[in-house]
């Protein structure tokens, strides 16, 4: 499972396929404002991206997916940590 709740965080790890979009949305809707730690993520399916864009959770770390780190992070107002 590449999307999991870990205490007060939701972690995205490895490749996050389409099947994980529903899990991510359910976790975020159950606890609004929960931060998503995505530095362990190596790939995001566009459905997972859509959940992040729509629900706008606070994001922690620098995404391990270079494309998402470069293009998605600025869209979601993630501070530049480089």
Phi and psi restraints in degrees (range 20) as a CNS / XPLOR table:
assign (resid 1 and name C) (resid 2 and name N)
       (resid 2 and name CA) (resid 2 and name C) 1.0 -94.9 20.0 2
assign (resid 2 and name N) (resid 2 and name CA)
       (resid 2 and name C) (resid 3 and name N) 1.0 -9.2 20.0 2
assign (resid 2 and name C) (resid 3 and name N)
       (resid 3 and name CA) (resid 3 and name C) 1.0 -120.9 20.0 2
assign (resid 3 and name N) (resid 3 and name CA)
       (resid 3 and name C) (resid 4 and name N) 1.0 121.6 20.0 2
assign (resid 3 and name C) (resid 4 and name N)
       (resid 4 and name CA) (resid 4 and name C) 1.0 -148.9 20.0 2
assign (resid 4 and name N) (resid 4 and name CA)
       (resid 4 and name C) (resid 5 and name N) 1.0 152.0 20.0 2
assign (resid 4 and name C) (resid 5 and name N)
       (resid 5 and name CA) (resid 5 and name C) 1.0 -86.3 20.0 2
assign (resid 5 and name N) (resid 5 and name CA)
       (resid 5 and name C) (resid 6 and name N) 1.0 134.7 20.0 2
assign (resid 5 and name C) (resid 6 and name N)
       (resid 6 and name CA) (resid 6 and name C) 1.0 -135.1 20.0 2
assign (resid 6 and name N) (resid 6 and name CA)
       (resid 6 and name C) (resid 7 and name N) 1.0 88.5 20.0 2
assign (resid 6 and name C) (resid 7 and name N)
       (resid 7 and name CA) (resid 7 and name C) 1.0 66.5 20.0 2
assign (resid 7 and name N) (resid 7 and name CA)
       (resid 7 and name C) (resid 8 and name N) 1.0 -120.3 20.0 2
assign (resid 7 and name C) (resid 8 and name N)
       (resid 8 and name CA) (resid 8 and name C) 1.0 -92.2 20.0 2
assign (resid 8 and name N) (resid 8 and name CA)
       (resid 8 and name C) (resid 9 and name N) 1.0 10.1 20.0 2
assign (resid 8 and name C) (resid 9 and name N)
       (resid 9 and name CA) (resid 9 and name C) 1.0 -121.6 20.0 2
assign (resid 9 and name N) (resid 9 and name CA)
       (resid 9 and name C) (resid 10 and name N) 1.0 159.4 20.0 2
assign (resid 9 and name C) (resid 10 and name N)
       (resid 10 and name CA) (resid 10 and name C) 1.0 -112.2 20.0 2
assign (resid 10 and name N) (resid 10 and name CA)
       (resid 10 and name C) (resid 11 and name N) 1.0 126.8 20.0 2
assign (resid 10 and name C) (resid 11 and name N)
       (resid 11 and name CA) (resid 11 and name C) 1.0 -104.6 20.0 2
assign (resid 11 and name N) (resid 11 and name CA)
       (resid 11 and name C) (resid 12 and name N) 1.0 135.1 20.0 2
assign (resid 11 and name C) (resid 12 and name N)
       (resid 12 and name CA) (resid 12 and name C) 1.0 -106.6 20.0 2
assign (resid 12 and name N) (resid 12 and name CA)
       (resid 12 and name C) (resid 13 and name N) 1.0 123.1 20.0 2
assign (resid 12 and name C) (resid 13 and name N)
       (resid 13 and name CA) (resid 13 and name C) 1.0 -133.7 20.0 2
assign (resid 13 and name N) (resid 13 and name CA)
       (resid 13 and name C) (resid 14 and name N) 1.0 138.7 20.0 2
assign (resid 13 and name C) (resid 14 and name N)
       (resid 14 and name CA) (resid 14 and name C) 1.0 65.9 20.0 2
assign (resid 14 and name N) (resid 14 and name CA)
       (resid 14 and name C) (resid 15 and name N) 1.0 -153.7 20.0 2
assign (resid 14 and name C) (resid 15 and name N)
       (resid 15 and name CA) (resid 15 and name C) 1.0 -78.6 20.0 2
assign (resid 15 and name N) (resid 15 and name CA)
       (resid 15 and name C) (resid 16 and name N) 1.0 130.0 20.0 2
assign (resid 15 and name C) (resid 16 and name N)
       (resid 16 and name CA) (resid 16 and name C) 1.0 -105.1 20.0 2
assign (resid 16 and name N) (resid 16 and name CA)
       (resid 16 and name C) (resid 17 and name N) 1.0 96.5 20.0 2
assign (resid 16 and name C) (resid 17 and name N)
       (resid 17 and name CA) (resid 17 and name C) 1.0 -77.7 20.0 2
assign (resid 17 and name N) (resid 17 and name CA)
       (resid 17 and name C) (resid 18 and name N) 1.0 175.5 20.0 2
assign (resid 17 and name C) (resid 18 and name N)
       (resid 18 and name CA) (resid 18 and name C) 1.0 -54.9 20.0 2
assign (resid 18 and name N) (resid 18 and name CA)
       (resid 18 and name C) (resid 19 and name N) 1.0 -37.0 20.0 2
assign (resid 18 and name C) (resid 19 and name N)
       (resid 19 and name CA) (resid 19 and name C) 1.0 -61.6 20.0 2
assign (resid 19 and name N) (resid 19 and name CA)
       (resid 19 and name C) (resid 20 and name N) 1.0 -23.0 20.0 2
assign (resid 19 and name C) (resid 20 and name N)
       (resid 20 and name CA) (resid 20 and name C) 1.0 -83.2 20.0 2
assign (resid 20 and name N) (resid 20 and name CA)
       (resid 20 and name C) (resid 21 and name N) 1.0 -12.2 20.0 2
assign (resid 20 and name C) (resid 21 and name N)
       (resid 21 and name CA) (resid 21 and name C) 1.0 -61.5 20.0 2
assign (resid 21 and name N) (resid 21 and name CA)
       (resid 21 and name C) (resid 22 and name N) 1.0 -43.2 20.0 2
assign (resid 21 and name C) (resid 22 and name N)
       (resid 22 and name CA) (resid 22 and name C) 1.0 -66.0 20.0 2
assign (resid 22 and name N) (resid 22 and name CA)
       (resid 22 and name C) (resid 23 and name N) 1.0 -40.2 20.0 2
assign (resid 22 and name C) (resid 23 and name N)
       (resid 23 and name CA) (resid 23 and name C) 1.0 -62.2 20.0 2
assign (resid 23 and name N) (resid 23 and name CA)
       (resid 23 and name C) (resid 24 and name N) 1.0 -46.4 20.0 2
assign (resid 23 and name C) (resid 24 and name N)
       (resid 24 and name CA) (resid 24 and name C) 1.0 -61.1 20.0 2
assign (resid 24 and name N) (resid 24 and name CA)
       (resid 24 and name C) (resid 25 and name N) 1.0 -46.6 20.0 2
assign (resid 24 and name C) (resid 25 and name N)
       (resid 25 and name CA) (resid 25 and name C) 1.0 -60.9 20.0 2
assign (resid 25 and name N) (resid 25 and name CA)
       (resid 25 and name C) (resid 26 and name N) 1.0 -43.6 20.0 2
assign (resid 25 and name C) (resid 26 and name N)
       (resid 26 and name CA) (resid 26 and name C) 1.0 -63.4 20.0 2
assign (resid 26 and name N) (resid 26 and name CA)
       (resid 26 and name C) (resid 27 and name N) 1.0 -42.8 20.0 2
assign (resid 26 and name C) (resid 27 and name N)
       (resid 27 and name CA) (resid 27 and name C) 1.0 -63.5 20.0 2
assign (resid 27 and name N) (resid 27 and name CA)
       (resid 27 and name C) (resid 28 and name N) 1.0 -42.5 20.0 2
assign (resid 27 and name C) (resid 28 and name N)
       (resid 28 and name CA) (resid 28 and name C) 1.0 -70.4 20.0 2
assign (resid 28 and name N) (resid 28 and name CA)
       (resid 28 and name C) (resid 29 and name N) 1.0 -37.0 20.0 2
assign (resid 28 and name C) (resid 29 and name N)
       (resid 29 and name CA) (resid 29 and name C) 1.0 -72.4 20.0 2
assign (resid 29 and name N) (resid 29 and name CA)
       (resid 29 and name C) (resid 30 and name N) 1.0 -30.9 20.0 2
assign (resid 29 and name C) (resid 30 and name N)
       (resid 30 and name CA) (resid 30 and name C) 1.0 -70.8 20.0 2
assign (resid 30 and name N) (resid 30 and name CA)
       (resid 30 and name C) (resid 31 and name N) 1.0 -31.4 20.0 2
assign (resid 30 and name C) (resid 31 and name N)
       (resid 31 and name CA) (resid 31 and name C) 1.0 -136.9 20.0 2
assign (resid 31 and name N) (resid 31 and name CA)
       (resid 31 and name C) (resid 32 and name N) 1.0 78.4 20.0 2
assign (resid 31 and name C) (resid 32 and name N)
       (resid 32 and name CA) (resid 32 and name C) 1.0 -55.7 20.0 2
assign (resid 32 and name N) (resid 32 and name CA)
       (resid 32 and name C) (resid 33 and name N) 1.0 141.5 20.0 2
assign (resid 32 and name C) (resid 33 and name N)
       (resid 33 and name CA) (resid 33 and name C) 1.0 89.4 20.0 2
assign (resid 33 and name N) (resid 33 and name CA)
       (resid 33 and name C) (resid 34 and name N) 1.0 -4.1 20.0 2
assign (resid 33 and name C) (resid 34 and name N)
       (resid 34 and name CA) (resid 34 and name C) 1.0 -65.6 20.0 2
assign (resid 34 and name N) (resid 34 and name CA)
       (resid 34 and name C) (resid 35 and name N) 1.0 133.4 20.0 2
assign (resid 34 and name C) (resid 35 and name N)
       (resid 35 and name CA) (resid 35 and name C) 1.0 -78.6 20.0 2
assign (resid 35 and name N) (resid 35 and name CA)
       (resid 35 and name C) (resid 36 and name N) 1.0 149.4 20.0 2
assign (resid 35 and name C) (resid 36 and name N)
       (resid 36 and name CA) (resid 36 and name C) 1.0 -111.4 20.0 2
assign (resid 36 and name N) (resid 36 and name CA)
       (resid 36 and name C) (resid 37 and name N) 1.0 122.4 20.0 2
assign (resid 36 and name C) (resid 37 and name N)
       (resid 37 and name CA) (resid 37 and name C) 1.0 -96.8 20.0 2
assign (resid 37 and name N) (resid 37 and name CA)
       (resid 37 and name C) (resid 38 and name N) 1.0 116.5 20.0 2
assign (resid 37 and name C) (resid 38 and name N)
       (resid 38 and name CA) (resid 38 and name C) 1.0 -120.8 20.0 2
assign (resid 38 and name N) (resid 38 and name CA)
       (resid 38 and name C) (resid 39 and name N) 1.0 14.6 20.0 2
assign (resid 38 and name C) (resid 39 and name N)
       (resid 39 and name CA) (resid 39 and name C) 1.0 -68.8 20.0 2
assign (resid 39 and name N) (resid 39 and name CA)
       (resid 39 and name C) (resid 40 and name N) 1.0 -22.3 20.0 2
assign (resid 39 and name C) (resid 40 and name N)
       (resid 40 and name CA) (resid 40 and name C) 1.0 -87.9 20.0 2
assign (resid 40 and name N) (resid 40 and name CA)
       (resid 40 and name C) (resid 41 and name N) 1.0 0.7 20.0 2
assign (resid 40 and name C) (resid 41 and name N)
       (resid 41 and name CA) (resid 41 and name C) 1.0 -81.0 20.0 2
assign (resid 41 and name N) (resid 41 and name CA)
       (resid 41 and name C) (resid 42 and name N) 1.0 132.4 20.0 2
assign (resid 41 and name C) (resid 42 and name N)
       (resid 42 and name CA) (resid 42 and name C) 1.0 -108.7 20.0 2
assign (resid 42 and name N) (resid 42 and name CA)
       (resid 42 and name C) (resid 43 and name N) 1.0 -9.0 20.0 2
assign (resid 42 and name C) (resid 43 and name N)
       (resid 43 and name CA) (resid 43 and name C) 1.0 -170.1 20.0 2
assign (resid 43 and name N) (resid 43 and name CA)
       (resid 43 and name C) (resid 44 and name N) 1.0 141.6 20.0 2
assign (resid 43 and name C) (resid 44 and name N)
       (resid 44 and name CA) (resid 44 and name C) 1.0 -124.1 20.0 2
assign (resid 44 and name N) (resid 44 and name CA)
       (resid 44 and name C) (resid 45 and name N) 1.0 122.7 20.0 2
assign (resid 44 and name C) (resid 45 and name N)
       (resid 45 and name CA) (resid 45 and name C) 1.0 -67.6 20.0 2
assign (resid 45 and name N) (resid 45 and name CA)
       (resid 45 and name C) (resid 46 and name N) 1.0 150.9 20.0 2
assign (resid 45 and name C) (resid 46 and name N)
       (resid 46 and name CA) (resid 46 and name C) 1.0 -60.6 20.0 2
assign (resid 46 and name N) (resid 46 and name CA)
       (resid 46 and name C) (resid 47 and name N) 1.0 -26.8 20.0 2
assign (resid 46 and name C) (resid 47 and name N)
       (resid 47 and name CA) (resid 47 and name C) 1.0 -66.9 20.0 2
assign (resid 47 and name N) (resid 47 and name CA)
       (resid 47 and name C) (resid 48 and name N) 1.0 -37.5 20.0 2
assign (resid 47 and name C) (resid 48 and name N)
       (resid 48 and name CA) (resid 48 and name C) 1.0 -67.8 20.0 2
assign (resid 48 and name N) (resid 48 and name CA)
       (resid 48 and name C) (resid 49 and name N) 1.0 -41.0 20.0 2
assign (resid 48 and name C) (resid 49 and name N)
       (resid 49 and name CA) (resid 49 and name C) 1.0 -58.9 20.0 2
assign (resid 49 and name N) (resid 49 and name CA)
       (resid 49 and name C) (resid 50 and name N) 1.0 -43.6 20.0 2
assign (resid 49 and name C) (resid 50 and name N)
       (resid 50 and name CA) (resid 50 and name C) 1.0 -60.9 20.0 2
assign (resid 50 and name N) (resid 50 and name CA)
       (resid 50 and name C) (resid 51 and name N) 1.0 -38.8 20.0 2
assign (resid 50 and name C) (resid 51 and name N)
       (resid 51 and name CA) (resid 51 and name C) 1.0 -63.3 20.0 2
assign (resid 51 and name N) (resid 51 and name CA)
       (resid 51 and name C) (resid 52 and name N) 1.0 -44.9 20.0 2
assign (resid 51 and name C) (resid 52 and name N)
       (resid 52 and name CA) (resid 52 and name C) 1.0 -63.0 20.0 2
assign (resid 52 and name N) (resid 52 and name CA)
       (resid 52 and name C) (resid 53 and name N) 1.0 -42.3 20.0 2
assign (resid 52 and name C) (resid 53 and name N)
       (resid 53 and name CA) (resid 53 and name C) 1.0 -66.8 20.0 2
assign (resid 53 and name N) (resid 53 and name CA)
       (resid 53 and name C) (resid 54 and name N) 1.0 -40.4 20.0 2
assign (resid 53 and name C) (resid 54 and name N)
       (resid 54 and name CA) (resid 54 and name C) 1.0 -74.1 20.0 2
assign (resid 54 and name N) (resid 54 and name CA)
       (resid 54 and name C) (resid 55 and name N) 1.0 -43.9 20.0 2
assign (resid 54 and name C) (resid 55 and name N)
       (resid 55 and name CA) (resid 55 and name C) 1.0 -92.7 20.0 2
assign (resid 55 and name N) (resid 55 and name CA)
       (resid 55 and name C) (resid 56 and name N) 1.0 -17.6 20.0 2
assign (resid 55 and name C) (resid 56 and name N)
       (resid 56 and name CA) (resid 56 and name C) 1.0 48.7 20.0 2
assign (resid 56 and name N) (resid 56 and name CA)
       (resid 56 and name C) (resid 57 and name N) 1.0 55.1 20.0 2
assign (resid 56 and name C) (resid 57 and name N)
       (resid 57 and name CA) (resid 57 and name C) 1.0 -72.7 20.0 2
assign (resid 57 and name N) (resid 57 and name CA)
       (resid 57 and name C) (resid 58 and name N) 1.0 157.2 20.0 2
assign (resid 57 and name C) (resid 58 and name N)
       (resid 58 and name CA) (resid 58 and name C) 1.0 -63.3 20.0 2
assign (resid 58 and name N) (resid 58 and name CA)
       (resid 58 and name C) (resid 59 and name N) 1.0 133.9 20.0 2
assign (resid 58 and name C) (resid 59 and name N)
       (resid 59 and name CA) (resid 59 and name C) 1.0 -108.0 20.0 2
assign (resid 59 and name N) (resid 59 and name CA)
       (resid 59 and name C) (resid 60 and name N) 1.0 138.4 20.0 2
assign (resid 59 and name C) (resid 60 and name N)
       (resid 60 and name CA) (resid 60 and name C) 1.0 -115.7 20.0 2
assign (resid 60 and name N) (resid 60 and name CA)
       (resid 60 and name C) (resid 61 and name N) 1.0 140.5 20.0 2
assign (resid 60 and name C) (resid 61 and name N)
       (resid 61 and name CA) (resid 61 and name C) 1.0 80.6 20.0 2
assign (resid 61 and name N) (resid 61 and name CA)
       (resid 61 and name C) (resid 62 and name N) 1.0 -178.5 20.0 2
assign (resid 61 and name C) (resid 62 and name N)
       (resid 62 and name CA) (resid 62 and name C) 1.0 -104.3 20.0 2
assign (resid 62 and name N) (resid 62 and name CA)
       (resid 62 and name C) (resid 63 and name N) 1.0 126.2 20.0 2
assign (resid 62 and name C) (resid 63 and name N)
       (resid 63 and name CA) (resid 63 and name C) 1.0 -59.0 20.0 2
assign (resid 63 and name N) (resid 63 and name CA)
       (resid 63 and name C) (resid 64 and name N) 1.0 135.6 20.0 2
assign (resid 63 and name C) (resid 64 and name N)
       (resid 64 and name CA) (resid 64 and name C) 1.0 -73.2 20.0 2
assign (resid 64 and name N) (resid 64 and name CA)
       (resid 64 and name C) (resid 65 and name N) 1.0 -11.5 20.0 2
assign (resid 64 and name C) (resid 65 and name N)
       (resid 65 and name CA) (resid 65 and name C) 1.0 -87.6 20.0 2
assign (resid 65 and name N) (resid 65 and name CA)
       (resid 65 and name C) (resid 66 and name N) 1.0 111.0 20.0 2
assign (resid 65 and name C) (resid 66 and name N)
       (resid 66 and name CA) (resid 66 and name C) 1.0 -55.9 20.0 2
assign (resid 66 and name N) (resid 66 and name CA)
       (resid 66 and name C) (resid 67 and name N) 1.0 -38.5 20.0 2
assign (resid 66 and name C) (resid 67 and name N)
       (resid 67 and name CA) (resid 67 and name C) 1.0 -63.8 20.0 2
assign (resid 67 and name N) (resid 67 and name CA)
       (resid 67 and name C) (resid 68 and name N) 1.0 -47.2 20.0 2
assign (resid 67 and name C) (resid 68 and name N)
       (resid 68 and name CA) (resid 68 and name C) 1.0 -65.0 20.0 2
assign (resid 68 and name N) (resid 68 and name CA)
       (resid 68 and name C) (resid 69 and name N) 1.0 -40.2 20.0 2
assign (resid 68 and name C) (resid 69 and name N)
       (resid 69 and name CA) (resid 69 and name C) 1.0 -61.8 20.0 2
assign (resid 69 and name N) (resid 69 and name CA)
       (resid 69 and name C) (resid 70 and name N) 1.0 -38.4 20.0 2
assign (resid 69 and name C) (resid 70 and name N)
       (resid 70 and name CA) (resid 70 and name C) 1.0 -79.3 20.0 2
assign (resid 70 and name N) (resid 70 and name CA)
       (resid 70 and name C) (resid 71 and name N) 1.0 -43.5 20.0 2
assign (resid 70 and name C) (resid 71 and name N)
       (resid 71 and name CA) (resid 71 and name C) 1.0 -107.9 20.0 2
assign (resid 71 and name N) (resid 71 and name CA)
       (resid 71 and name C) (resid 72 and name N) 1.0 -35.2 20.0 2
assign (resid 71 and name C) (resid 72 and name N)
       (resid 72 and name CA) (resid 72 and name C) 1.0 -82.8 20.0 2
assign (resid 72 and name N) (resid 72 and name CA)
       (resid 72 and name C) (resid 73 and name N) 1.0 -41.2 20.0 2
assign (resid 72 and name C) (resid 73 and name N)
       (resid 73 and name CA) (resid 73 and name C) 1.0 -55.0 20.0 2
assign (resid 73 and name N) (resid 73 and name CA)
       (resid 73 and name C) (resid 74 and name N) 1.0 -46.5 20.0 2
assign (resid 73 and name C) (resid 74 and name N)
       (resid 74 and name CA) (resid 74 and name C) 1.0 -63.4 20.0 2
assign (resid 74 and name N) (resid 74 and name CA)
       (resid 74 and name C) (resid 75 and name N) 1.0 -34.9 20.0 2
assign (resid 74 and name C) (resid 75 and name N)
       (resid 75 and name CA) (resid 75 and name C) 1.0 -63.0 20.0 2
assign (resid 75 and name N) (resid 75 and name CA)
       (resid 75 and name C) (resid 76 and name N) 1.0 -34.0 20.0 2
assign (resid 75 and name C) (resid 76 and name N)
       (resid 76 and name CA) (resid 76 and name C) 1.0 -95.9 20.0 2
assign (resid 76 and name N) (resid 76 and name CA)
       (resid 76 and name C) (resid 77 and name N) 1.0 12.6 20.0 2
assign (resid 76 and name C) (resid 77 and name N)
       (resid 77 and name CA) (resid 77 and name C) 1.0 59.7 20.0 2
assign (resid 77 and name N) (resid 77 and name CA)
       (resid 77 and name C) (resid 78 and name N) 1.0 36.8 20.0 2
assign (resid 77 and name C) (resid 78 and name N)
       (resid 78 and name CA) (resid 78 and name C) 1.0 -79.6 20.0 2
assign (resid 78 and name N) (resid 78 and name CA)
       (resid 78 and name C) (resid 79 and name N) 1.0 129.7 20.0 2
assign (resid 78 and name C) (resid 79 and name N)
       (resid 79 and name CA) (resid 79 and name C) 1.0 -62.5 20.0 2
assign (resid 79 and name N) (resid 79 and name CA)
       (resid 79 and name C) (resid 80 and name N) 1.0 146.1 20.0 2
assign (resid 79 and name C) (resid 80 and name N)
       (resid 80 and name CA) (resid 80 and name C) 1.0 -74.1 20.0 2
assign (resid 80 and name N) (resid 80 and name CA)
       (resid 80 and name C) (resid 81 and name N) 1.0 113.9 20.0 2
assign (resid 80 and name C) (resid 81 and name N)
       (resid 81 and name CA) (resid 81 and name C) 1.0 -101.6 20.0 2
assign (resid 81 and name N) (resid 81 and name CA)
       (resid 81 and name C) (resid 82 and name N) 1.0 6.5 20.0 2
